[in-house]
Amino acid sequence: MTTRQEQKRKTRRALLDAALRNLGPERGFASLSLREVAREAGIAPTSFYRHFHDLDQLALALVDEAGAALHEALGRARERARVDGDVVRGSVEAFMEYQAQHAALFRLLLRERAGGSEAFRTAIRDAFRHFADELAEAFGRDNEMREIAPDDAGLVAEAMVTLVFDTGAETLDLDAAARAAATERLIRQLRILRAGARAIVPSA
């Protein structure tokens, strides 16, 4: 990578980080201005356009990052399940770590899935759907879940993703003890979902 390319990559990263730093519990992406993000990143507003067409394109790049981080979290969950055999606990702990490490990205996904531009909302829905699809696919490698009908597997995965994200939203600003209690509650909820899904096995 040339020095010019490296500098362009660093500036692009600075713009993404600047946008994330300005998001918070009471502030959504729609309230950000291009000038504000550029100033926070240490560049002139006109230089912004060398990296993104507009703030919507920057937002889509952040959604891509959030999706990649979710994919990484699911990979860690699979590895934990392989090591200790507890699929649910490993998955929940990996997700809660993702939520803690990427709190600003997580807030972005939660808040903007019902707002922002149509392209923004669609990208977020796609990220959620992809996460659910990966989870449904993982059921095929799970001895306890592989007998579930494919359509049912998709429904169970969607329900699990909803529970996981709802709990993640609830715990963003909780202290460690409350987060731990919410995590244990989520693990129990998911185990109940799995048990119910296994009880509805298609007839031979």
Secondary structure, 3 states (H helix, E strand, C coil): CCHHHHHHHHHHHHHHHHHHHCCECCECHHHCCHHHHHHHHCCCHHHHHHCCCCHHHHHHHHHHHHHHHHHHHHHHHHHHHHHHCCHHHHHHHHHHHHHHHCHHHHHHHHHHCCCCCHHHHHHHHHHHHHHHHHHHHHHCCCCCCCCCCHHHHHHHHHHHHHHHHHHHHHHCCCCHHHHHHHHHHHHHHHHHHHHHHHHCCCCC
